Amino acid sequence: KEDLKVIRIKQAQRVIRALTHDITKEFINSLDSEKKRLIIKVLYMCGLRVGEVSHLTINSVVQKRLIGKGNKERDIFINPDLQRELIQHHHQYSKGEIIFENSGERYIEKFVQTQAEKMGLPWVTPHTFRRSFATNMLNKGYDLDEVSSWLGHASVDMTRQHYIGKREHQDRGDLYF
């Protein structure tokens, strides 16, 4: 029998990236519909998962609470102006409880991918906006536990994985444009 050698290949650490507030604003402004702009605002300004956005209800927006991953209920961070925009969008375009009717996860992933490639940012996914929310809120001085709670993480260790960069002592505020 031949001697077999076991070769261990170290897997490269994946690069985790986040968008700055300005690049996110540019991304939003480049979209061709108000609905798409509003979806990205929710991903970025609330830190929601793509599935949570596609199933977001008017009740969740009004109460600032939703049922997220693992059927866990949590508070969500939502700017009052964004809340008004979502309520207005719902009244104008929705027939049921869901705010973004006919906008499933695949629809969101596809338009994000298309626009990201047009902008020369092929690595951007809907999850990038969630990571950017975490990074930018922590940079604004929000507490790790607070941000972790808004993201629906069971542990702050998971939130640390979303965080990129160093805290810059900026004014506390939100990410609204």
C-alpha positions as CSV (number, residue, x, y, z in Angstrom):
1,K,0.0,0.0,0.0
2,E,1.1,3.5,-0.7
3,D,1.8,5.8,2.2
4,L,-1.0,8.4,2.3
5,K,-0.3,11.8,3.5
6,V,-2.9,13.9,5.2
7,I,-2.7,17.5,4.1
8,R,-4.4,20.1,6.2
9,I,-5.5,23.2,4.4
10,K,-6.1,26.1,6.5
11,Q,-9.3,27.8,5.5
12,A,-8.9,31.5,5.0
13,Q,-10.8,33.7,7.4
14,R,-13.6,35.4,5.5
15,V,-13.4,39.1,5.1
16,I,-16.2,40.8,7.0
17,R,-17.2,44.2,5.6
18,A,-19.6,47.0,6.5
19,L,-20.7,50.0,4.6
20,T,-20.2,53.6,5.8
21,H,-23.2,55.8,6.3
22,D,-22.4,57.8,3.2
23,I,-22.0,54.7,0.9
24,T,-25.3,53.4,2.2
25,K,-27.0,56.7,1.5
26,E,-25.5,56.6,-2.0
27,F,-26.8,53.0,-2.5
28,I,-30.3,53.9,-1.3
29,N,-30.4,57.0,-3.6
30,S,-29.3,55.0,-6.6
31,L,-32.3,52.6,-6.4
32,D,-35.1,52.9,-9.0
33,S,-38.1,52.7,-6.7
34,E,-39.3,54.0,-3.4
35,K,-40.2,50.5,-2.2
36,K,-36.6,49.3,-2.8
37,R,-35.2,52.4,-1.0
38,L,-37.4,51.8,1.9
39,I,-36.4,48.1,2.2
40,I,-32.7,49.1,2.3
41,K,-33.5,51.8,4.9
42,V,-35.1,49.1,7.1
43,L,-32.2,46.7,6.6
44,Y,-29.7,49.4,7.5
45,M,-31.5,51.6,10.0
46,C,-33.1,48.8,12.0
47,G,-30.6,46.0,11.5
48,L,-33.2,43.5,10.5
49,R,-32.5,40.2,8.8
50,V,-33.8,39.9,5.2
51,G,-36.5,37.5,6.2
52,E,-37.7,39.8,8.9
53,V,-38.0,42.6,6.4
54,S,-39.9,40.5,3.9
55,H,-42.4,39.6,6.7
56,L,-42.4,42.9,8.5
57,T,-46.0,43.8,9.6
58,I,-47.6,47.1,10.4
59,N,-48.1,46.0,14.0
60,S,-44.3,45.4,14.4
61,V,-43.6,48.9,13.1
62,V,-46.2,50.6,15.3
63,Q,-45.2,48.6,18.5
64,K,-41.4,48.6,17.6
65,R,-41.4,44.8,18.3
66,L,-41.2,41.8,16.1
67,I,-41.0,38.0,16.2
68,G,-37.6,37.2,14.7
69,K,-35.4,34.2,14.2
70,G,-36.3,31.3,16.4
71,N,-39.7,32.8,17.1
72,K,-38.1,35.1,19.6
73,E,-39.8,38.4,20.2
74,R,-37.6,41.5,20.5
75,D,-37.7,45.3,20.4
76,I,-36.4,46.9,17.3
77,F,-34.6,50.2,16.9
78,I,-36.7,52.4,14.6
79,N,-36.4,56.1,14.0
80,P,-39.7,58.0,14.2
81,D,-39.3,59.4,10.7
82,L,-38.7,55.9,9.3
83,Q,-41.6,54.6,11.3
84,R,-43.9,57.3,9.6
85,E,-42.5,56.4,6.2
86,L,-43.3,52.7,6.7
87,I,-46.8,53.4,8.0
88,Q,-47.5,55.7,5.0
89,H,-46.1,53.0,2.6
90,H,-48.4,50.4,4.2
91,H,-51.5,52.6,3.9
92,Q,-50.7,53.4,0.2
93,Y,-49.7,50.0,-1.1
94,S,-50.6,47.1,1.2
95,K,-53.8,45.3,1.6
96,G,-52.9,43.1,4.5
97,E,-50.6,43.2,7.5
98,I,-47.3,42.8,5.6
99,I,-45.7,46.1,4.7
100,F,-43.7,44.9,1.7
101,E,-46.2,42.7,-0.1
102,N,-44.8,40.5,-2.9
103,S,-41.2,41.2,-1.7
104,G,-39.8,37.9,-0.5
105,E,-36.2,37.2,0.5
106,R,-35.2,36.3,-3.1
107,Y,-36.6,39.5,-4.5
108,I,-34.6,41.6,-2.0
109,E,-31.4,39.5,-2.5
110,K,-31.7,39.9,-6.3
111,F,-32.2,43.7,-6.4
112,V,-29.4,44.2,-3.8
113,Q,-27.0,42.1,-5.8
114,T,-27.9,43.8,-9.1
115,Q,-27.5,47.3,-7.6
116,A,-24.3,46.4,-5.7
117,E,-22.7,45.1,-8.9
118,K,-23.7,48.3,-10.8
119,M,-21.9,50.3,-8.0
120,G,-18.8,48.1,-8.1
121,L,-19.6,46.6,-4.7
122,P,-20.2,42.9,-5.6
123,W,-19.6,41.7,-2.0
124,V,-22.7,43.6,-0.7
125,T,-25.7,41.5,0.3
126,P,-28.7,42.3,2.4
127,H,-26.8,41.1,5.4
128,T,-24.1,43.7,4.8
129,F,-26.6,46.3,5.8
130,R,-27.4,44.5,9.1
131,R,-23.6,44.3,9.8
132,S,-23.3,48.0,8.9
133,F,-26.1,48.9,11.3
134,A,-24.2,47.1,14.1
135,T,-20.9,48.7,13.3
136,N,-22.3,52.2,12.8
137,M,-24.4,52.1,16.0
138,L,-21.5,50.9,18.1
139,N,-19.3,53.7,16.5
140,K,-22.0,56.2,17.6
141,G,-21.5,55.1,21.2
142,Y,-24.5,52.7,21.7
143,D,-23.8,49.9,24.2
144,L,-22.9,46.5,22.9
145,D,-25.7,44.9,25.0
146,E,-28.2,47.4,23.5
147,V,-27.2,46.7,19.9
148,S,-27.1,43.0,20.6
149,S,-30.7,43.1,21.8
150,W,-31.9,45.0,18.7
151,L,-30.2,42.5,16.5
152,G,-31.9,39.6,18.3
153,H,-28.6,38.0,19.3
154,A,-28.6,35.5,22.2
155,S,-25.1,36.6,23.0
156,V,-23.0,39.7,22.7
157,D,-20.3,37.5,21.2
158,M,-22.4,37.2,18.0
159,T,-22.7,41.0,17.9
160,R,-18.9,41.4,18.2
161,Q,-18.6,39.3,15.0
162,H,-20.8,41.9,13.2
163,Y,-18.8,44.8,14.5
164,I,-16.0,46.2,12.4
165,G,-13.7,49.0,13.3
166,K,-13.0,51.2,16.3
167,R,-15.3,53.3,18.3
168,E,-15.2,56.8,17.1
169,H,-16.7,59.1,19.7
170,Q,-19.5,60.4,17.6
171,D,-22.8,61.9,18.8
172,R,-25.3,59.3,19.8
173,G,-28.1,59.3,17.3
174,D,-29.6,57.1,14.7
175,L,-28.8,56.3,11.2
176,Y,-31.7,58.1,9.5
177,F,-31.0,60.1,6.4
